[in-house]
Amino acid sequence: YDNLFHIPFPYTMGWHGAPTDSEDYTYWQLHAHFFPPLLRSSTVKKFMVGYEMLSEVQRDLTQEKAAEQLRNLSEIHYKLRYKE
């Protein structure tokens, strides 16, 4: 995410594990979520509250728009790009 707004990017990370009841969850995979507080610019932050953290996230842009922005980023870290 550093290349998105040209600053070191903070994030919150959370883990989801398999349910712990007596059902068979052999198909379940451990996975992580990374949530950045910056959405539109380096100066506008969105801090999530407890229910948003690993449940239903409230965002002001669509997943598709966010994915498009990430796909269009340079693969060269912004700090290296500006050294030239």
Helices and strands as residue ranges (DSSP letters): H 2-5, E 12-16, E 31-35, E 38-41, E 44-45, H 50-53, H 63-71, H 78-81
